[in-house]
Amino acid sequence: MTLEIDAIGLLCPLPVLRLRKRLQPLASGERIRLLADDPAAVIDVPHFCNESGHILIDTQDNNGVLVFEVEKSG
């Protein structure tokens, strides 16, 4: 099961902060889908994943709503 975070309407850095908080209790390999409409998320989420070691599985733009699928690593 993939958890979902609705961060639509939230500005940087809140979408990434919510993602980080929700990833903490998960086991390695579990996934979260983050929904955001802040244009900065296109930069912030991949950077967060790269720095923290999590895996950015997919990024999509659905009519202005950015959808990120992130897998917890380690």
N, C-alpha and C positions, 0 to 999 in steps of 0.2 A: 504494500500500500504506500502511495506517495502522499505525504503531507502537503498542504497548500497554505501559503502565506499571502494574504491580500494586502499589499502595500500600495494600492492605487490611491493617489492623492497625497502620498507622503514624499517629502523631498529628502535629498541627500543630507545626512548619512543614514536616515531612518530605515530605508529598505534593507540595507546591509546589516545594520544593527539587529533588526528583527530576524534576519536570516541566521546570523551568528548565534543568537540566543536560542533559536529553535533547533539548530544543529547540535548544540552541546550535549543534550541527553541522548541523542540517537546513537545507535550502534553503527559501526563501520559498514558501508554498503547501502544504508538506508538513504532514501531520496526525499528531497523537498522541491516543490514547485513554488517559485516566487513570482507573483504578479506585481508589476510596477509600471507606472507611467512617467516617472522622472527620467528625462533624457540622460542624466548623468549615470543612471544605473547601467547603461551599456558599457561604461568604463569601470564603474565601481565594483560590480559583481564579479566580472572576470579577474580583476585585480585582487579582490578579497580571496577568491578561490585559489589563485596562484600563490598568494602569500601564506594562506593557512593550510594549503595542501589538499583542499577538497577538489573534487572533479566537476567541472562545468560540462554536463552531458549535452545540453542543447540550449539554444537561445532562439526565440521566435518573436516576431512583431505581429501581433494580431490587431490591426486597426488602431495602432497607437498604444496598445497594452503590451508591454514587454513580458515575455514568459521565459523564465530561466529554470532549468532543471539541474539541480545540484545534488551530487552524491557525496555523502560524508566519507572521508578517508581517514584511516588510522584511528 
